[in-house]
Amino acid sequence: MKYLVVSDNHGDRDILVQLVDRYKGKVDHMFHCGDSELPSSDELWKNFTVVTGNCDFDPGFKTEQIVKIGSDTIFMTHGHQSNVRFGLTTLALQAAEKQADIALFGHIHQAVAEMDKGILFVNPGSISQPRGPIQIPSYAIITSESTYYEVDYFNRAHKPVEELSVHLSK
Protein backbone atom coordinates (compact mmCIF):
# COMPACT_ATOMS: atom_id res chain seq x y z
CA MET A 1 0.00 0.00 0.00
CA LYS A 2 1.07 3.57 -0.64
CA TYR A 3 -0.07 6.54 1.43
CA LEU A 4 0.52 10.23 0.82
CA VAL A 5 0.81 12.25 4.03
CA VAL A 6 0.83 16.06 4.14
CA SER A 7 0.39 18.61 6.91
CA ASP A 8 0.61 22.24 7.90
CA ASN A 9 -0.01 23.96 4.57
CA HIS A 10 -1.39 26.98 6.47
CA GLY A 11 -3.78 28.30 3.85
CA ASP A 12 -1.79 27.28 0.77
CA ARG A 13 -4.57 25.48 -1.09
CA ASP A 14 -2.67 25.34 -4.40
CA ILE A 15 -0.09 22.86 -3.10
CA LEU A 16 -2.88 20.49 -2.06
CA VAL A 17 -4.45 20.77 -5.51
CA GLN A 18 -1.04 19.89 -7.01
CA LEU A 19 -0.76 16.83 -4.76
CA VAL A 20 -4.24 15.61 -5.69
CA ASP A 21 -3.56 16.16 -9.41
CA ARG A 22 -0.22 14.36 -9.18
CA TYR A 23 -1.13 11.41 -6.92
CA LYS A 24 -4.84 10.68 -7.26
CA GLY A 25 -5.09 7.08 -8.47
CA LYS A 26 -1.34 6.53 -7.83
CA VAL A 27 -1.54 6.14 -4.05
CA ASP A 28 -4.02 4.09 -2.05
CA HIS A 29 -4.97 6.90 0.33
CA MET A 30 -4.15 10.55 1.10
CA PHE A 31 -3.96 11.98 4.62
CA HIS A 32 -3.82 15.59 5.85
CA CYS A 33 -2.60 15.98 9.44
CA GLY A 34 -4.13 19.40 10.12
CA ASP A 35 -3.46 23.13 10.04
CA SER A 36 -4.82 23.53 6.54
CA GLU A 37 -6.66 26.73 7.51
CA LEU A 38 -9.26 25.78 4.88
CA PRO A 39 -12.98 25.26 5.50
CA SER A 40 -14.11 21.71 6.25
CA SER A 41 -16.56 22.06 3.34
CA ASP A 42 -13.74 22.47 0.78
CA GLU A 43 -14.15 20.00 -2.09
CA LEU A 44 -10.47 19.04 -1.71
CA TRP A 45 -11.31 17.01 1.39
CA LYS A 46 -13.10 14.44 -0.79
CA ASN A 47 -9.56 13.26 -1.59
CA PHE A 48 -8.11 13.22 1.94
CA THR A 49 -8.72 11.89 5.40
CA VAL A 50 -8.19 15.05 7.43
CA VAL A 51 -8.00 16.18 11.06
CA THR A 52 -8.11 19.58 12.71
CA GLY A 53 -5.01 21.43 13.80
CA ASN A 54 -4.46 24.18 16.34
CA CYS A 55 -4.83 26.77 13.55
CA ASP A 56 -8.05 25.27 12.14
CA PHE A 57 -11.11 26.92 13.62
CA ASP A 58 -13.79 25.23 11.52
CA PRO A 59 -15.70 22.84 13.85
CA GLY A 60 -16.34 20.46 10.92
CA PHE A 61 -12.98 18.69 11.32
CA LYS A 62 -12.40 15.73 13.65
CA THR A 63 -9.54 15.82 16.17
CA GLU A 64 -8.46 12.28 15.31
CA GLN A 65 -9.19 9.63 12.71
CA ILE A 66 -8.64 5.88 12.53
CA VAL A 67 -8.47 4.30 9.08
CA LYS A 68 -8.07 0.60 8.26
CA ILE A 69 -6.56 -0.15 4.86
CA GLY A 70 -5.59 -3.73 4.13
CA SER A 71 -3.60 -4.95 7.13
CA ASP A 72 -2.73 -1.40 8.27
CA THR A 73 -4.54 0.43 11.06
CA ILE A 74 -3.68 4.12 10.85
CA PHE A 75 -4.22 6.57 13.71
CA MET A 76 -4.01 10.24 12.79
CA THR A 77 -4.12 13.42 14.85
CA HIS A 78 -2.52 16.83 14.49
CA GLY A 79 -0.46 16.37 17.62
CA HIS A 80 -1.04 19.58 19.56
CA GLN A 81 -3.36 17.75 21.97
CA SER A 82 -0.85 14.89 22.23
CA ASN A 83 2.02 17.16 23.36
CA VAL A 84 4.22 16.06 20.44
CA ARG A 85 6.51 19.06 20.96
CA PHE A 86 7.70 17.26 24.11
CA GLY A 87 8.04 13.76 22.64
CA LEU A 88 5.88 10.96 21.30
CA THR A 89 4.84 9.29 24.57
CA THR A 90 1.22 10.48 24.58
CA LEU A 91 0.84 9.83 20.85
CA ALA A 92 2.31 6.33 21.32
CA LEU A 93 -0.21 5.58 24.08
CA GLN A 94 -3.08 6.85 21.92
CA ALA A 95 -1.95 4.80 18.91
CA ALA A 96 -1.48 1.66 21.03
CA GLU A 97 -4.94 2.12 22.57
CA LYS A 98 -6.40 2.19 19.04
CA GLN A 99 -4.30 -0.86 18.08
CA ALA A 100 -2.71 1.18 15.29
CA ASP A 101 0.45 0.14 13.51
CA ILE A 102 0.91 3.59 11.93
CA ALA A 103 0.56 6.95 13.72
CA LEU A 104 0.46 10.11 11.60
CA PHE A 105 0.82 13.59 13.05
CA GLY A 106 1.72 17.19 12.19
CA HIS A 107 2.16 20.29 14.37
CA ILE A 108 5.95 20.34 14.82
CA HIS A 109 6.66 21.18 11.14
CA GLN A 110 9.57 18.69 11.09
CA ALA A 111 9.92 15.39 9.23
CA VAL A 112 9.84 12.34 11.52
CA ALA A 113 9.88 8.66 10.55
CA GLU A 114 10.64 6.14 13.28
CA MET A 115 9.49 2.81 14.67
CA ASP A 116 8.78 2.19 18.35
CA LYS A 117 7.15 -0.91 19.83
CA GLY A 118 5.77 -1.99 16.46
CA ILE A 119 4.25 1.40 15.58
CA LEU A 120 5.48 3.54 12.70
CA PHE A 121 5.38 7.26 13.59
CA VAL A 122 5.40 9.69 10.65
CA ASN A 123 5.28 13.45 10.52
CA PRO A 124 5.48 14.65 6.90
CA GLY A 125 6.98 17.98 7.95
CA SER A 126 5.27 21.17 6.85
CA ILE A 127 4.58 21.65 3.15
CA SER A 128 4.64 25.44 3.64
CA GLN A 129 6.52 26.43 6.82
CA PRO A 130 9.30 23.99 7.77
CA ARG A 131 11.04 24.32 11.13
CA GLY A 132 14.08 22.77 12.72
CA PRO A 133 17.47 21.89 11.27
CA ILE A 134 16.15 20.82 7.84
CA GLN A 135 14.41 23.79 6.24
CA ILE A 136 12.73 21.95 3.36
CA PRO A 137 8.97 22.13 2.84
CA SER A 138 7.96 18.48 2.56
CA TYR A 139 5.35 15.76 2.33
CA ALA A 140 5.75 12.00 2.73
CA ILE A 141 4.87 8.85 0.84
CA ILE A 142 4.69 5.71 2.98
CA THR A 143 5.02 2.34 1.26
CA SER A 144 3.70 -0.43 3.51
CA GLU A 145 4.76 -3.95 2.59
CA SER A 146 4.37 -7.16 4.59
CA THR A 147 7.84 -6.97 6.20
CA TYR A 148 8.85 -3.30 5.97
CA TYR A 149 7.88 0.35 5.60
CA GLU A 150 9.58 2.76 3.23
CA VAL A 151 9.06 6.43 4.06
CA ASP A 152 10.12 8.82 1.33
CA TYR A 153 9.97 12.60 1.58
CA PHE A 154 9.47 15.04 -1.29
CA ASN A 155 9.83 18.79 -1.61
CA ARG A 156 7.30 21.22 -3.12
CA ALA A 157 8.74 20.54 -6.58
CA HIS A 158 7.93 16.83 -5.97
CA LYS A 159 11.62 15.92 -5.98
CA PRO A 160 12.85 13.30 -3.46
CA VAL A 161 14.63 14.53 -0.34
CA GLU A 162 16.97 11.54 -0.16
CA GLU A 163 18.55 12.36 3.21
CA LEU A 164 15.15 12.04 4.93
CA SER A 165 14.05 8.73 3.41
CA VAL A 166 14.09 5.62 5.63
CA HIS A 167 13.53 1.88 5.33
CA LEU A 168 12.17 0.30 8.52
CA SER A 169 11.45 -3.34 9.27
CA LYS A 170 8.02 -4.20 10.66
Contacts in CASP RR format, 6 or more apart in sequence:
PFRMAT RR
TARGET T0000
AUTHOR 0000-0000-0000
METHOD contacts of the structure
MODEL  1
MKYLVVSDNHGDRDILVQLVDRYKGKVDHMFHCGDSELPSSDELWKNFTV
VTGNCDFDPGFKTEQIVKIGSDTIFMTHGHQSNVRFGLTTLALQAAEKQA
DIALFGHIHQAVAEMDKGILFVNPGSISQPRGPIQIPSYAIITSESTYYE
VDYFNRAHKPVEELSVHLSK
1 28 0 8 1.000
1 29 0 8 1.000
1 69 0 8 1.000
1 70 0 8 1.000
1 72 0 8 1.000
1 143 0 8 1.000
1 144 0 8 1.000
2 26 0 8 1.000
2 27 0 8 1.000
2 28 0 8 1.000
2 141 0 8 1.000
2 142 0 8 1.000
2 143 0 8 1.000
2 144 0 8 1.000
3 27 0 8 1.000
3 28 0 8 1.000
3 29 0 8 1.000
3 30 0 8 1.000
3 31 0 8 1.000
3 69 0 8 1.000
3 74 0 8 1.000
3 102 0 8 1.000
3 141 0 8 1.000
3 142 0 8 1.000
3 144 0 8 1.000
4 19 0 8 1.000
4 23 0 8 1.000
4 27 0 8 1.000
4 29 0 8 1.000
4 30 0 8 1.000
4 31 0 8 1.000
4 139 0 8 1.000
4 140 0 8 1.000
4 141 0 8 1.000
5 30 0 8 1.000
5 31 0 8 1.000
5 33 0 8 1.000
5 104 0 8 1.000
5 122 0 8 1.000
5 124 0 8 1.000
5 139 0 8 1.000
5 140 0 8 1.000
5 141 0 8 1.000
5 142 0 8 1.000
6 15 0 8 1.000
6 16 0 8 1.000
6 19 0 8 1.000
6 30 0 8 1.000
6 31 0 8 1.000
6 32 0 8 1.000
6 33 0 8 1.000
6 124 0 8 1.000
6 127 0 8 1.000
6 139 0 8 1.000
6 140 0 8 1.000
7 32 0 8 1.000
7 33 0 8 1.000
7 34 0 8 1.000
7 35 0 8 1.000
7 78 0 8 1.000
7 105 0 8 1.000
7 106 0 8 1.000
7 107 0 8 1.000
7 123 0 8 1.000
7 124 0 8 1.000
7 125 0 8 1.000
7 126 0 8 1.000
7 127 0 8 1.000
7 139 0 8 1.000
8 33 0 8 1.000
8 34 0 8 1.000
8 35 0 8 1.000
8 106 0 8 1.000
8 107 0 8 1.000
8 109 0 8 1.000
8 125 0 8 1.000
8 126 0 8 1.000
8 127 0 8 1.000
8 128 0 8 1.000
8 129 0 8 1.000
9 15 0 8 1.000
9 16 0 8 1.000
9 32 0 8 1.000
9 35 0 8 1.000
9 36 0 8 1.000
9 37 0 8 1.000
9 126 0 8 1.000
9 127 0 8 1.000
9 128 0 8 1.000
10 35 0 8 1.000
10 36 0 8 1.000
10 37 0 8 1.000
10 55 0 8 1.000
10 126 0 8 1.000
10 128 0 8 1.000
10 129 0 8 1.000
11 36 0 8 1.000
11 37 0 8 1.000
11 38 0 8 1.000
11 128 0 8 1.000
12 127 0 8 1.000
12 128 0 8 1.000
13 38 0 8 1.000
13 42 0 8 1.000
13 44 0 8 1.000
15 127 0 8 1.000
15 128 0 8 1.000
15 156 0 8 1.000
16 32 0 8 1.000
16 36 0 8 1.000
16 38 0 8 1.000
16 44 0 8 1.000
16 48 0 8 1.000
17 44 0 8 1.000
18 158 0 8 1.000
19 30 0 8 1.000
19 139 0 8 1.000
20 30 0 8 1.000
20 44 0 8 1.000
20 47 0 8 1.000
22 158 0 8 1.000
23 30 0 8 1.000
24 30 0 8 1.000
24 47 0 8 1.000
27 141 0 8 1.000
28 69 0 8 1.000
29 49 0 8 1.000
29 67 0 8 1.000
29 69 0 8 1.000
30 47 0 8 1.000
30 48 0 8 1.000
30 49 0 8 1.000
31 48 0 8 1.000
31 49 0 8 1.000
31 50 0 8 1.000
31 67 0 8 1.000
31 74 0 8 1.000
31 76 0 8 1.000
31 104 0 8 1.000
32 45 0 8 1.000
32 48 0 8 1.000
32 49 0 8 1.000
32 50 0 8 1.000
32 51 0 8 1.000
33 51 0 8 1.000
33 76 0 8 1.000
33 77 0 8 1.000
33 78 0 8 1.000
33 79 0 8 1.000
33 104 0 8 1.000
33 105 0 8 1.000
33 106 0 8 1.000
33 107 0 8 1.000
33 123 0 8 1.000
33 124 0 8 1.000
34 50 0 8 1.000
34 51 0 8 1.000
34 52 0 8 1.000
34 53 0 8 1.000
34 56 0 8 1.000
34 61 0 8 1.000
34 78 0 8 1.000
34 106 0 8 1.000
35 53 0 8 1.000
35 54 0 8 1.000
35 55 0 8 1.000
35 56 0 8 1.000
35 78 0 8 1.000
35 106 0 8 1.000
35 107 0 8 1.000
36 50 0 8 1.000
36 56 0 8 1.000
37 55 0 8 1.000
37 56 0 8 1.000
38 44 0 8 1.000
38 58 0 8 1.000
39 58 0 8 1.000
40 50 0 8 1.000
40 58 0 8 1.000
40 59 0 8 1.000
40 60 0 8 1.000
40 61 0 8 1.000
41 58 0 8 1.000
49 65 0 8 1.000
49 67 0 8 1.000
49 76 0 8 1.000
50 61 0 8 1.000
50 62 0 8 1.000
50 65 0 8 1.000
51 61 0 8 1.000
51 62 0 8 1.000
51 63 0 8 1.000
51 64 0 8 1.000
51 65 0 8 1.000
51 76 0 8 1.000
51 77 0 8 1.000
51 78 0 8 1.000
52 58 0 8 1.000
52 60 0 8 1.000
52 61 0 8 1.000
52 62 0 8 1.000
52 63 0 8 1.000
52 78 0 8 1.000
53 61 0 8 1.000
53 78 0 8 1.000
53 79 0 8 1.000
53 80 0 8 1.000
53 107 0 8 1.000
54 78 0 8 1.000
54 80 0 8 1.000
54 107 0 8 1.000
63 77 0 8 1.000
63 78 0 8 1.000
63 81 0 8 1.000
64 75 0 8 1.000
64 76 0 8 1.000
64 77 0 8 1.000
64 94 0 8 1.000
65 74 0 8 1.000
65 75 0 8 1.000
65 76 0 8 1.000
65 77 0 8 1.000
66 73 0 8 1.000
66 74 0 8 1.000
66 75 0 8 1.000
66 76 0 8 1.000
66 98 0 8 1.000
66 100 0 8 1.000
67 73 0 8 1.000
67 74 0 8 1.000
67 76 0 8 1.000
68 74 0 8 1.000
71 146 0 8 1.000
72 101 0 8 1.000
72 102 0 8 1.000
72 144 0 8 1.000
73 98 0 8 1.000
73 99 0 8 1.000
73 100 0 8 1.000
73 101 0 8 1.000
73 102 0 8 1.000
74 100 0 8 1.000
74 101 0 8 1.000
74 102 0 8 1.000
74 103 0 8 1.000
74 104 0 8 1.000
75 94 0 8 1.000
75 95 0 8 1.000
75 98 0 8 1.000
75 100 0 8 1.000
75 102 0 8 1.000
75 103 0 8 1.000
75 104 0 8 1.000
76 103 0 8 1.000
76 104 0 8 1.000
76 105 0 8 1.000
77 91 0 8 1.000
77 94 0 8 1.000
77 104 0 8 1.000
77 105 0 8 1.000
78 105 0 8 1.000
78 106 0 8 1.000
78 107 0 8 1.000
79 91 0 8 1.000
79 105 0 8 1.000
79 106 0 8 1.000
79 107 0 8 1.000
80 107 0 8 1.000
82 90 0 8 1.000
82 91 0 8 1.000
82 94 0 8 1.000
82 105 0 8 1.000
83 89 0 8 1.000
83 90 0 8 1.000
84 90 0 8 1.000
84 91 0 8 1.000
84 105 0 8 1.000
84 106 0 8 1.000
84 107 0 8 1.000
84 108 0 8 1.000
84 123 0 8 1.000
85 107 0 8 1.000
85 108 0 8 1.000
88 103 0 8 1.000
88 116 0 8 1.000
88 121 0 8 1.000
91 103 0 8 1.000
91 105 0 8 1.000
91 121 0 8 1.000
92 103 0 8 1.000
92 116 0 8 1.000
92 117 0 8 1.000
92 119 0 8 1.000
92 121 0 8 1.000
94 103 0 8 1.000
95 102 0 8 1.000
95 103 0 8 1.000
95 119 0 8 1.000
95 121 0 8 1.000
96 117 0 8 1.000
96 119 0 8 1.000
100 119 0 8 1.000
101 118 0 8 1.000
101 119 0 8 1.000
101 120 0 8 1.000
101 170 0 8 1.000
102 119 0 8 1.000
102 120 0 8 1.000
102 122 0 8 1.000
102 142 0 8 1.000
102 144 0 8 1.000
102 149 0 8 1.000
103 119 0 8 1.000
103 120 0 8 1.000
103 121 0 8 1.000
103 122 0 8 1.000
104 122 0 8 1.000
104 123 0 8 1.000
104 124 0 8 1.000
105 121 0 8 1.000
105 122 0 8 1.000
105 123 0 8 1.000
106 123 0 8 1.000
106 124 0 8 1.000
106 125 0 8 1.000
106 126 0 8 1.000
107 123 0 8 1.000
108 123 0 8 1.000
108 125 0 8 1.000
108 131 0 8 1.000
109 125 0 8 1.000
109 126 0 8 1.000
109 129 0 8 1.000
109 130 0 8 1.000
109 131 0 8 1.000
109 132 0 8 1.000
110 123 0 8 1.000
110 125 0 8 1.000
110 126 0 8 1.000
110 130 0 8 1.000
110 131 0 8 1.000
110 132 0 8 1.000
110 134 0 8 1.000
111 123 0 8 1.000
111 124 0 8 1.000
111 125 0 8 1.000
111 134 0 8 1.000
111 138 0 8 1.000
111 140 0 8 1.000
111 153 0 8 1.000
111 161 0 8 1.000
111 164 0 8 1.000
112 121 0 8 1.000
112 122 0 8 1.000
112 123 0 8 1.000
112 125 0 8 1.000
113 120 0 8 1.000
113 121 0 8 1.000
113 122 0 8 1.000
113 123 0 8 1.000
113 140 0 8 1.000
113 151 0 8 1.000
113 153 0 8 1.000
113 164 0 8 1.000
113 166 0 8 1.000
113 168 0 8 1.000
114 120 0 8 1.000
114 121 0 8 1.000
114 166 0 8 1.000
114 168 0 8 1.000
115 121 0 8 1.000
115 149 0 8 1.000
115 168 0 8 1.000
115 169 0 8 1.000
118 170 0 8 1.000
120 142 0 8 1.000
120 149 0 8 1.000
120 151 0 8 1.000
120 168 0 8 1.000
122 140 0 8 1.000
122 142 0 8 1.000
122 151 0 8 1.000
124 138 0 8 1.000
124 139 0 8 1.000
124 140 0 8 1.000
124 153 0 8 1.000
125 137 0 8 1.000
125 138 0 8 1.000
125 139 0 8 1.000
125 140 0 8 1.000
125 153 0 8 1.000
126 137 0 8 1.000
126 138 0 8 1.000
127 137 0 8 1.000
127 138 0 8 1.000
127 139 0 8 1.000
127 156 0 8 1.000
128 137 0 8 1.000
129 137 0 8 1.000
130 136 0 8 1.000
130 137 0 8 1.000
130 138 0 8 1.000
134 161 0 8 1.000
134 163 0 8 1.000
134 164 0 8 1.000
136 153 0 8 1.000
136 155 0 8 1.000
136 161 0 8 1.000
136 164 0 8 1.000
137 155 0 8 1.000
137 156 0 8 1.000
138 153 0 8 1.000
138 154 0 8 1.000
138 155 0 8 1.000
138 161 0 8 1.000
138 164 0 8 1.000
139 153 0 8 1.000
139 154 0 8 1.000
140 151 0 8 1.000
140 152 0 8 1.000
140 153 0 8 1.000
140 154 0 8 1.000
141 151 0 8 1.000
141 152 0 8 1.000
141 153 0 8 1.000
141 154 0 8 1.000
142 149 0 8 1.000
142 150 0 8 1.000
142 151 0 8 1.000
143 149 0 8 1.000
143 150 0 8 1.000
143 151 0 8 1.000
143 152 0 8 1.000
146 170 0 8 1.000
147 169 0 8 1.000
147 170 0 8 1.000
148 167 0 8 1.000
148 168 0 8 1.000
148 169 0 8 1.000
148 170 0 8 1.000
149 167 0 8 1.000
149 168 0 8 1.000
149 170 0 8 1.000
150 165 0 8 1.000
150 166 0 8 1.000
150 167 0 8 1.000
150 168 0 8 1.000
151 165 0 8 1.000
151 166 0 8 1.000
151 168 0 8 1.000
152 160 0 8 1.000
152 164 0 8 1.000
152 165 0 8 1.000
153 160 0 8 1.000
153 161 0 8 1.000
153 164 0 8 1.000
153 165 0 8 1.000
154 160 0 8 1.000
154 161 0 8 1.000
155 161 0 8 1.000
END
